[in-house]
Amino acid sequence: MIKKLHLEGKVVSITRVDAEKVTEDIKPGCTLRAINRVLDGEKIVISEENCRCRGGNAGFGLKDGLPNIPGGFGHFMSAGRGEGYPAGERIKIDPEIGEQMILNQPVDVMDGHHAIELKPYDGSTCDTVTILVTPDQLSALIHVFTFRKTGYDDVIAPMSSGCASIFRIPFGELKKDHPRAVIGNVDVFSRPHYDKNTFFLTVSGKDFEQMLEDSKSSVLEAPIFKKVAGRLAD
């Protein structure tokens, strides 16, 4: 499946761990950018200690509650609080709805662990798998993920931070009997860090193993897929 969809170097293994040593040289700003290092073959470990952006601990699921933003997180998510405070990002209509954006997300998603290990996917057991995909690759993977499913909402595209779409929300899905796949990188603040055609798809580690098996008899082997396959390498 990885070869057929040209996903080499685009698949990240994610596991919640109790590692004593975290990656030291995470740059300030959006911690999500560290995924680019994993795509280059590096293993990194992130915790509260080295998560370098203001909302990162919440997005990564390392800490529950509202991020500590001067003037209040709700104001930061809406039109701002005024002079002397960070400009509002205008993601939500008012501060109350801005706060609920975080408060309605799953909590206690680290399951007792305090750090997150990211590495290139190597087939070993992991909590979740995140794939960086183009729209055509996303379409193909959604077909494979839902191959055994009867529902219409087995894949979700939440309005959240880029990091929450990879970490907090998929970790929350792991608490369910049938975790949903999560489409990410719809956040306009994370999109500039990646190619304009890039989205994320995150699934449980068990589901990814099943996808690897199911892909051999899925739509990827149907004649119709040839119309898409020819442009995947572009």
HELIX and SHEET records of a PDB file:
HELIX    1   1 THR A   31  ALA A   34  5                                   4    
HELIX    2   2 ILE A   35  LEU A   39  1                                   5    
HELIX    3   3 GLY A   56  GLY A   59  1                                   4    
HELIX    4   4 PHE A   73  MET A   77  1                                   5    
HELIX    5   5 PRO A   95  LEU A  103  1                                   9    
HELIX    6   6 PRO A  135  PHE A  145  1                                  11    
HELIX    7   7 GLY A  162  ILE A  166  1                                   5    
HELIX    8   8 ARG A  168  GLU A  173  1                                   6    
HELIX    9   9 ARG A  191  HIS A  193  5                                   3    
HELIX   10  10 GLY A  205  ASP A  214  1                                  10    
HELIX   11  11 SER A  215  SER A  217  5                                   3    
HELIX   12  12 VAL A  219  GLU A  221  5                                   3    
HELIX   13  13 PRO A  223  PHE A  225  5                                   3    
HELIX   14  14 LYS A  226  ALA A  229  1                                   4    
SHEET    1   A 7 ILE A  44  SER A  47  0                                        
SHEET    2   A 7 ALA A 115  PRO A 120 -1                                        
SHEET    3   A 7 VAL A  11  VAL A  17 -1                                        
SHEET    4   A 7 THR A 128  VAL A 133 -1                                        
SHEET    5   A 7 PHE A 199  SER A 204 -1                                        
SHEET    6   A 7 ALA A 181  GLY A 184 -1                                        
SHEET    7   A 7 VAL A 155  ILE A 156  1                                        
END                                                                             
